[in-house]
């Protein structure tokens, strides 16, 4: 793997506002004027670099953010969207049509699962859900109609780790596109360096980091992004999941601290995971040697950013999980909420929330139990105190 420091790539970008501001000016317009009708026509046809037509196409603010995200992920360019799903769905639909087939990890975000399981069959696109950690199973699921391999670098919510290099080899062998959702591991893993064709993020999570906006991004080649933006048949263009310029500007500002935040998220999560495991809790975290893909993750990671901010514990039942989460929230140890990447710890029982779209029998088959709690560990300065207080809650409920 080539030497690559994604945060440095962001650091080296330079944008000035039109009046010399250290932040680029926000393009607060939905439409743009032209001095020449010919330039308007050329812009509509995609042949007038540096000119803007209408904000659904793109804006200067969106291009600034896209450029920063492409630099972070090591791709040629990127296209931002209003939500994470507004990035995932056009990327898949741009590559697949009626009669095509997708091979997907079985443990993915519930919204993505629902899209592939319940919605794309209406369009004649079928999906096989497999254990993404078993490359022989992945390859066996490929058919003559398969167009895409889809996975998450670190899966939601079970924290399974995808062998991106191994999947990329399979994709290349069968002339498929490998799409990787890297939402759980920005900076920590760089999928494009490992062979992924397209890298996706929900910007709502770690990248923005303040739980105040939604956003998504598709990072890939210039050709693929141009196709997505094509006015005639581009899925991003025609499905209309465009990001607002004000939001793009806000996320770009927050990206400047992403490297600092990810280090702290990872440090805190690693500390808690080790303590929870020592206490006898069933704990899953890629930084633990007990994680089945610990060595794989270590071989792929950009080491300075750690193993990420996500961990799970299993307390045995949904009733116990709910009691513990309510008590921890009462004691100001975090919030009982979905999503992730906030400065405060967030916790939820994914089987009854973010993964509830997955039928119970399939949840059971993949190992998603009612007692599983997913933690997005926050930026606490005194993580030792946090641990002692969490441990006190667990003892009160006889979990420990």
C-alpha positions in Angstrom: 0.0 0.0 0.0 1.4 3.4 -0.9 2.3 5.9 1.7 -0.8 8.1 2.2 -1.7 10.6 4.9 -5.3 11.6 4.3 -5.4 14.4 6.8 -2.4 16.0 5.2 -4.2 15.9 1.9 -7.0 18.0 3.5 -4.5 20.2 5.2 -2.8 21.1 1.9 -6.0 22.4 0.3 -6.2 26.2 0.2 -9.4 28.1 -0.4 -9.9 31.9 -0.2 -13.1 33.7 -0.1 -13.8 36.1 -2.9 -13.0 39.0 -0.6 -9.9 37.4 0.8 -11.6 35.5 3.7 -9.9 32.5 5.2 -13.1 30.6 4.6 -14.4 30.3 1.0 -17.4 32.4 0.3 -20.7 30.5 0.4 -22.6 30.4 -2.9 -26.0 31.4 -1.7 -27.8 31.1 -5.0 -30.1 28.5 -6.6 -29.4 29.8 -10.1 -26.5 31.5 -11.9 -26.4 34.3 -14.5 -24.6 34.3 -17.9 -23.4 37.2 -20.1 -23.8 35.0 -23.1 -26.5 32.6 -24.2 -23.9 30.4 -25.8 -22.1 29.9 -22.4 -25.4 28.9 -20.8 -25.9 26.2 -23.5 -22.3 25.0 -23.1 -22.6 24.8 -19.3 -25.8 22.8 -19.6 -24.0 20.4 -21.9 -21.1 20.1 -19.4 -18.6 21.9 -21.6 -17.9 25.1 -19.8 -15.5 24.6 -16.9 -15.8 27.0 -14.0 -19.4 28.0 -14.9 -22.5 27.2 -12.9 -26.0 26.8 -14.1 -28.4 25.6 -11.3 -27.7 24.4 -7.8 -29.1 20.9 -8.4 -26.2 20.4 -10.8 -23.6 21.7 -8.4 -22.3 24.8 -6.6 -18.9 26.3 -5.8 -19.5 25.4 -2.1 -20.3 21.8 -3.0 -17.3 21.5 -5.2 -15.0 22.7 -2.4 -16.4 20.1 -0.1 -16.2 17.4 -2.7 -12.6 18.3 -3.5 -11.7 18.0 0.2 -13.4 14.6 0.5 -11.7 13.3 -2.6 -8.4 14.4 -1.2 -9.1 12.6 2.0 -10.1 9.3 0.2 -7.4 9.5 -2.5 -9.9 9.5 -5.4 -10.0 11.7 -8.5 -13.1 13.6 -7.4 -16.3 13.4 -5.5 -19.9 14.4 -5.5 -21.8 15.4 -2.4 -25.4 14.7 -1.6 -28.0 15.8 0.9 -27.9 12.5 2.9 -25.9 9.3 3.1 -28.7 7.4 1.4 -28.7 10.2 -1.2 -25.2 9.1 -2.1 -25.6 5.3 -1.8 -28.7 4.9 -3.9 -27.6 6.9 -7.0 -24.2 5.2 -6.9 -25.9 1.8 -7.1 -28.5 2.8 -9.6 -25.9 4.4 -11.9 -24.2 1.0 -12.2 -27.2 -1.3 -12.3 -30.3 -1.7 -14.4 -33.2 -4.2 -14.8 -31.8 -7.7 -14.9 -28.6 -6.9 -13.0 -27.4 -8.4 -9.7 -25.6 -7.1 -6.7 -23.6 -9.1 -4.1 -23.7 -7.3 -0.8 -22.5 -7.8 2.8 -25.4 -9.1 4.9 -24.4 -6.8 7.8 -24.9 -3.2 6.5 -26.8 -0.1 7.6 -30.5 -0.9 7.8 -31.5 1.8 5.3 -29.1 0.3 2.7 -30.4 -3.2 3.4 -34.0 -2.1 3.0 -33.1 -0.4 -0.3 -31.5 -3.5 -1.7 -33.9 -6.0 -0.2 -37.2 -4.2 -0.7 -36.9 -1.4 -3.3 -34.4 -2.3 -6.0 -36.4 -5.6 -6.8 -39.2 -3.2 -8.1 -36.6 -2.1 -10.7 -35.6 -5.6 -11.6 -32.3 -5.5 -9.6 -31.7 -8.4 -7.3 -29.2 -8.7 -4.4 -27.6 -11.7 -2.7 -26.6 -11.0 0.9 -23.5 -12.9 2.0 -21.0 -13.1 4.9 -18.5 -10.6 3.5 -15.7 -11.9 5.7 -15.7 -15.2 3.7 -14.2 -14.4 0.2 -15.0 -17.9 -1.1 -18.7 -17.3 -0.3 -18.6 -13.9 -1.9 -17.1 -15.2 -5.1 -19.6 -18.2 -5.2 -22.5 -15.7 -5.1 -21.4 -13.9 -8.3 -23.5 -14.6 -11.4 -23.2 -13.6 -15.0 -25.5 -10.7 -14.2 -23.6 -9.4 -11.2 -22.4 -5.8 -11.6 -21.5 -4.7 -8.1 -19.8 -5.9 -4.9 -21.1 -3.8 -2.0 -19.8 -3.7 1.6 -18.9 -1.5 4.5 -15.3 -1.2 5.7 -16.5 -1.8 9.2 -20.1 -3.1 9.2 -23.1 -1.5 11.0 -23.7 -2.7 13.6 -21.7 -5.9 14.1 -18.3 -4.3 13.3 -17.3 -7.0 10.9 -14.3 -5.9 8.9 -14.2 -6.3 5.1 -11.0 -7.5 3.4 -11.1 -4.7 0.9 -8.0 -5.8 -1.0 -9.3 -9.4 -1.3 -12.7 -8.1 -2.5 -11.0 -5.8 -5.0 -9.2 -8.8 -6.5 -12.5 -10.7 -6.9 -14.2 -7.6 -8.4 -11.4 -7.1 -10.9 -11.4 -10.8 -11.8 -15.1 -10.7 -12.6 -15.2 -7.2 -14.1 -17.3 -5.8 -11.2 -17.3 -2.5 -9.4 -16.4 -2.6 -5.7 -18.4 0.0 -3.6 -17.3 0.5 0.0 -19.2 2.5 2.6 -16.5 4.0 4.8 -18.8 5.9 7.2 -17.5 4.1 10.3 -13.8 4.6 9.5 -12.9 7.9 7.9 -9.1 8.5 7.9 -8.7 5.2 9.7 -9.1 3.2 6.5 -8.6 4.4 2.9 -10.6 2.0 0.7 -9.5 3.4 -2.6 -5.8 2.7 -1.7 -6.9 -0.9 -1.2 -8.6 -1.3 -4.6 -12.2 0.0 -4.0 -13.7 1.7 -7.1 -16.2 3.9 -5.3 -16.0 5.1 -1.6 -19.2 6.3 0.1 -19.9 8.2 3.3 -22.7 9.4 5.4 -21.2 12.9 6.2 -23.9 13.1 8.9 -21.7 11.0 11.2 -18.0 11.3 12.1 -17.0 13.6 9.2 -19.4 16.4 10.2 -19.2 15.4 13.9 -21.8 17.8 15.4 -25.1 16.0 14.7 -26.6 19.1 13.2 -26.9 18.3 9.5 -27.2 15.4 7.1 -25.0 14.8 4.1 -23.4 12.1 1.9 -20.6 11.7 -0.6 -19.6 9.5 -3.5 -15.9 9.5 -4.1 -14.6 8.0 -7.4 -13.1 8.6 -10.8 -13.8 11.7 -12.8 -15.6 9.6 -15.4 -18.0 8.0 -12.8 -18.8 11.3 -11.1 -19.4 13.0 -14.5 -21.8 10.2 -15.3 -23.7 10.7 -12.1 -24.0 14.4 -12.9 -25.1 13.9 -16.5 -28.3 15.9 -17.2 -29.7 13.2 -19.4 -29.1 10.0 -17.4 -27.1 10.8 -14.3 -28.6 9.2 -11.2 -27.4 12.0 -8.8 -28.7 14.7 -11.2 -32.1 13.1 -11.9 -32.9 11.8 -8.4 -32.3 15.3 -7.0 -30.5 14.5 -3.8 -28.5 17.7 -3.9 -26.7 19.2 -0.9 -27.5 22.8 0.1 -24.5 25.2 -0.1 -24.8 26.4 3.4 -24.6 22.8 4.7 -21.6 22.1 2.4 -19.8 25.0 3.8 -20.5 24.0 7.4 -19.3 20.4 6.9 -16.1 21.7 5.2 -15.3 23.7 8.3 -15.8 20.7 10.5 -13.6 18.5 8.4 -10.6 20.6 9.5 -10.7 19.0 13.0 -11.6 15.5 11.8 -8.1 14.1 12.3 -8.0 15.3 15.9 -11.5 14.0 16.6 -10.9 10.6 15.1 -7.8 10.1 17.3 -9.8 10.9 20.4 -12.8 8.8 19.4 -10.4 5.9 18.8 -8.4 6.4 22.0 -11.6 6.5 24.1 -13.2 3.5 22.4 -10.1 1.4 22.7 -9.8 2.2 26.4 -13.4 1.3 27.1 -13.3 -1.8 25.0 -10.3 -3.2 26.9 -11.9 -2.4 30.2 -15.3 -3.9 29.3 -13.6 -7.1 28.0 -11.5 -7.4 31.2 -14.8 -7.1 33.2 -16.1 -10.1 31.4 -18.6 -8.4 29.0 -19.0 -9.7 25.5 -17.2 -6.9 23.7 -16.6 -6.4 20.0 -14.0 -3.8 18.9 -11.5 -4.1 16.0 -8.7 -2.9 18.3 -9.1 -6.0 20.6 -7.0 -9.0 19.8 -10.1 -11.1 20.4 -11.8 -9.5 17.3 -11.7 -12.1 14.5 -10.4 -9.5 12.0 -8.0 -7.7 14.3 -5.0 -8.6 12.2 -6.8 -7.7 9.0 -7.9 -4.3 10.3 -4.4 -3.6 11.6 -2.9 -4.4 8.1 -5.3 -2.0 6.4 -5.4 0.9 8.8 -3.7 4.3 8.9 -2.3 3.6 12.3 -2.2 7.2 13.7 -6.0 7.3 13.7 -6.5 4.1 15.7 -9.3 1.5 15.4 -12.2 3.9 15.3 -14.9 5.1 17.7 -17.5 2.3 17.5 -17.8 -0.7 19.8 -20.6 -3.1 20.9 -21.3 -5.0 24.1 -24.0 -7.7 24.6 -25.8 -7.5 28.0 -28.0 -10.5 27.3 -31.5 -9.1 26.6 -33.2 -6.1 25.1 -34.8 -5.4 28.5 -31.3 -5.1 30.2 -30.0 -3.1 27.2 -32.8 -0.6 27.5 -32.4 -0.3 31.3 -28.7 0.3 31.0 -29.0 2.9 28.2 -31.7 4.8 30.1 -29.6 4.8 33.3 -26.5 5.9 31.5 -28.4 8.8 29.9 -29.9 9.7 33.3 -26.3 10.0 34.6 -25.2 12.1 31.7 -22.8 9.5 30.2 -24.3 9.8 26.7 -27.5 9.9 24.8 -29.9 7.2 23.9 -30.0 8.0 20.3 -29.2 6.6 16.8 -26.5 8.0 14.6 -22.8 8.3 15.5 -19.8 10.6 15.5 -21.1 13.1 18.0 -18.9 14.7 20.7 -21.1 12.9 23.3 -21.3 9.1 23.4 -24.4 7.8 21.7 -25.9 4.3 22.3 -28.7 2.3 20.9 -30.0 -1.2 20.5 -29.7 -1.6 16.8 -31.9 -4.7 16.5 -34.9 -2.5 17.4 -33.7 0.7 15.8 -31.1 1.3 13.0 -31.2 -2.4 11.9 -34.9 -3.0 12.5 -35.5 -3.2 8.7 -33.7 -6.6 8.8 -36.1 -9.4 9.7 -35.7 -11.0 13.1 -34.7 -14.4 11.7 -32.0 -12.8 9.6 -30.8 -10.8 12.6 -30.5 -14.0 14.6 -28.6 -15.7 11.7 -26.0 -12.9 11.5 -25.6 -12.7 15.3 -27.5 -9.5 16.0 -29.1 -10.1 19.4 -31.6 -8.1 21.4 -29.1 -7.4 24.1 -26.5 -5.9 21.7 -25.8 -2.2 22.4 -23.9 -0.2 19.8 -21.8 2.6 21.2 -20.4 5.6 19.3 -17.9 6.7 21.8 -17.6 10.5 22.3 -14.7 12.9 22.9 -14.7 12.7 26.7 -11.5 14.2 28.2 -11.6 11.9 31.3 -12.4 8.5 29.8 -11.3 6.8 33.0 -14.0 8.6 35.0 -16.6 7.7 32.2 -15.6 4.1 32.5 -16.0 4.0 36.3 -19.5 5.6 36.0 -20.6 3.2 33.3 -19.3 0.3 35.4 -21.4 1.6 38.3 -24.5 1.6 36.1 -23.8 -2.0 35.1 -23.3 -3.1 38.6 -26.5 -1.5 39.7 -28.4 -3.5 37.1 -26.5 -6.7 37.9 -24.9 -6.8 34.4 -21.5 -7.0 36.1 
